[in-house]
Amino acid sequence: MQVIEPKAELGVAVRATIKRDMTLVLRRRSEVINPLVFFALVITLFPLGISPDPQMLAAIAPGLLWVAALLATQLSLDTLFRSDYDDGSLEQLLLSPQPLPALVLSKTLVHWLLTGLPLALMAPLLGLMLALPGQSYAVLAFSLALGSASLSLIGAIGAALTVGLSRGGVLLSLLVLPLYIPVLIFGAGAVQVVILGGNAAPYLAILGAQLCLALMLAPWAIAAALRISING
Amino acid sequence: MWAFIHKLGSPKWFYAISARLQPWFWGLAILLLLVGSVWGLVFAPSDYQQGNSFRIIYVHVPAAILAQSCFVAMAVSGVIFLVWKIKIADMAATVIAPFGAAMTFVALFSGAVWGMPTWGTWWVWDARLTSMLIQLFLYLGVIALRGAFASRDSGARAASVLALVGVVNIPIIKYSVNWWNTLHQPATFTLTERPAMPVEMWLPLLIMVLGFYCFFIALTLTRTRNEILRRESAKRWVRELVADTDRRG
């Protein structure tokens, strides 16, 4: 009998999960690109629906960008566990001797890296089109990068709860969007306060605190939710 | 003590014990609600600022308190169900959710009706109104999730997890909305600074709150009993019970 060091194993498993998910998602490029296109499209709709007046757009731009990025994240959630559920690899994940919260945390990390982070990097470009005032671009990108990590974690709970349902799409948004509200308030608030000439640091600190809380609690909820969805 | 709790967890025993409890709670609820509403709506003095419209408080405040208590009760039942697999807890959570959603709606609706004469508008994006609205969405999410599963047990566990996630989030949402409100809405409308209420005003309110709680307990008992009969309809004791009732006519 070979004795396996459990500690070393966990690191290997986490790295393997991250690598596998990265490879899979990068092979289906549209999964990465679609949320970005959706983000740009939604932002395009607002000047058409409201007014092309730069002053008015600048006033509502922080909120618009944040809401659109939030919806884009939310729409991408369904793919988080879906293909793994369909081909049975999610069951393998549950059966593995490694702690499930650590494994789902690495899956969520990949989701953030390939959805939240690109959205955050793209947001300044769309901000430019909405005549967002000059000093707020860095804070916009940073707040979105920080906030979308919480969004991925909270959203993964909803995705895990609905992965077993064949038509969970609308239900998923019903579950997840109310829980996104605190992140939205402080994310959009950070951008707004910079435009008004204030200091965004307290807002970013609270976004960071929300992320810490989500990091601490969400993996357990995601793991419990996956067990419910798989065991039926 | 533990034996009693254990007994209470069995549907058959709960059915028997609740049969003895529920008339008391129904009686108490009807009595308190009658006394409270007649006292509050007829005999309590009218407010010197708001006139008679302040009497909406006797429905609005109890409903708002119940709306929050129900969410906690639902989440606690969910934990009991998840940890100890006590079926009664889930049956209670099932029947509490719609009641809590209804109370949240009543609080929002009566608030809107009250808002018209006092603030001149049906709706403001006030912190309390907004977080109440979000709470209504959380209730609807829990109810929808439970209904979406084909297997009752999965739906029950999923709803329990969501209720738990929701109850952790409610204080965070409340504080965020408060912060957001103080920033975006510099006192267009303030909840009227109420003068310390005289006794003849708050005593009926207290009675109404207690009455709403008794109503909640009574209704939960009765509906949980119905839920027991529905879910355990294949068990022998339920069939015997039904046969017994049939025989007696």
Chai-1 contact restraints between the chains, C-beta under 6 A:
chainA,res_idxA,chainB,res_idxB,connection_type,confidence,min_distance_angstrom,max_distance_angstrom,comment,restraint_id
A,I157,B,V165,contact,1.0,0.0,6.0,A-B,restraint_1
A,L161,B,A158,contact,1.0,0.0,6.0,A-B,restraint_2
A,L165,B,A148,contact,1.0,0.0,6.0,A-B,restraint_3
A,L171,B,A144,contact,1.0,0.0,6.0,A-B,restraint_4
A,L171,B,A148,contact,1.0,0.0,6.0,A-B,restraint_5
A,L174,B,G141,contact,1.0,0.0,6.0,A-B,restraint_6
A,L174,B,A144,contact,1.0,0.0,6.0,A-B,restraint_7
A,L175,B,G141,contact,1.0,0.0,6.0,A-B,restraint_8
A,P178,B,I134,contact,1.0,0.0,6.0,A-B,restraint_9
A,P178,B,F137,contact,1.0,0.0,6.0,A-B,restraint_10
A,P178,B,L138,contact,1.0,0.0,6.0,A-B,restraint_11
A,L179,B,N169,contact,1.0,0.0,6.0,A-B,restraint_12
A,I181,B,I134,contact,1.0,0.0,6.0,A-B,restraint_13
A,I181,B,I173,contact,1.0,0.0,6.0,A-B,restraint_14
A,P182,B,I172,contact,1.0,0.0,6.0,A-B,restraint_15
A,P182,B,I173,contact,1.0,0.0,6.0,A-B,restraint_16
A,P182,B,S176,contact,1.0,0.0,6.0,A-B,restraint_17
A,I185,B,S176,contact,1.0,0.0,6.0,A-B,restraint_18
A,I185,B,W180,contact,1.0,0.0,6.0,A-B,restraint_19
A,A221,B,V165,contact,1.0,0.0,6.0,A-B,restraint_20
A,A224,B,V161,contact,1.0,0.0,6.0,A-B,restraint_21
A,A225,B,V161,contact,1.0,0.0,6.0,A-B,restraint_22
A,I228,B,S154,contact,1.0,0.0,6.0,A-B,restraint_23
A,I228,B,R157,contact,1.0,0.0,6.0,A-B,restraint_24
A,I228,B,A158,contact,1.0,0.0,6.0,A-B,restraint_25
A,G232,B,S151,contact,1.0,0.0,6.0,A-B,restraint_26
A,G232,B,S154,contact,1.0,0.0,6.0,A-B,restraint_27
